[in-house]
Amino acid sequence: MSRLYSEIVTNCFPDLFPANQSVYNNASLYPTIVTAASADHFLEVMMLFENLNTTWRLVFPDTAIYLYDIGLTEPQRLKVA
């Protein structure tokens, strides 16, 4: 499955992933994911992280994921730390 996903990503973003370079084996081509969340949207960002960890990381295992805290509660901060 992960190789098929890699082919889909490569075909969808040809400018980012040249045909002569394998996305699957080239960590320097991995995208960086940046998002932000407040306390009201904590559940959504946790679902996003779960989705990324079960799908995206199959293809891009070393992808950097950044979450900007724009109003999380202290217990929520501890869960995403």
Secondary structure, 3 states (H helix, E strand, C coil): CHHHHHHHHHHHCCCCCCCCCCCCCCHHHCCCEEEEECHHHHHHHHHHHHHHHHHHHHHCCCCCEEEEECCCCHHHHHHHC
